[in-house]
Amino acid sequence: MTTTTNTTNTPTVNQYGTYSGGLSTGSKTATETSKTPQTDAEKTASATKGLGDNFQTFLTMLTTQMKNQDPLKPLDTNDMTKQLVDFANVEQNIGTNSRLDKLVQLQSAGTASTNLAYLGRTVAFEGDNFQYTQGMTQAPLGYELATSAKSVRVDILDSKGNIVRSMPGETTAGTKHAVSWDFKDNNGRDVQPGTYRLNVAPVSENKNDTIKTTTYTFGTVAGIGNSKDGETVLNIGASEVPLSKLTTVY
């Protein structure tokens, strides 16, 4: 009688503290994870090296072809000249790209240096949140209506969304209206420092129409960076505000 024993490969812990001998989890190898996108400068350097290698190969093949050409049917000099000119044009284009890359880097460095002037400055921008600090004497808030309204109510809300102050607003369109808030609530009491939000509620002549409103708020620039699209952004409070959204620098 023959006895058959079923054996299984039991994963064991290796010296790295992970299991070996089991099924793959699909993790990437070091070669795969180390791949990073090439920069423009690296691409230009790679193209230049490739062009040099190809040009040497081309000259070797051309020389060999000329040595072994049929005397009765010599190579077309116009064709050879055209190929040499093509190589020269490619080399010139790569050189131009290399110089443009350097110009872009210099321009970026100059822009970054200029943007440092925003640090610590108070700026106004499109938005609705703002920070009220003790001793503040004015809040440069504002709004703009796309179309004229029958009436406008301007609300100041606290961080919990509660209305602390309501005021009537201007109703005309196409003009940036300033919002004057004395940092008091509806009962005339001073509000506590903190985060607040500007809310503008216009009422249309036609109750079925909705009026688009753009609000403007303010804040102090604490940092400067770039978005994933490469646009310069300013760190204001917990928000990243694109430089293009700024309206005033104080």
Beta strands, then each sheet from edge to edge (+ up, - down):
strand 1: 12-13
strand 2: 19-20
strand 3: 122-126
strand 4: 129-132
strand 5: 141-145
strand 6: 151-157
strand 7: 163-168
strand 8: 177-179
strand 9: 194-203
strand 10: 213-226
strand 11: 232-236
strand 12: 239-242
strand 13: 246-249
sheet 1: 1+ 2-
sheet 2: 8+ 5- 10+ 3- 13+
sheet 3: 4+ 9- 6+ 7-
sheet 4: 8+ 5- 10+ 11- 12+
end
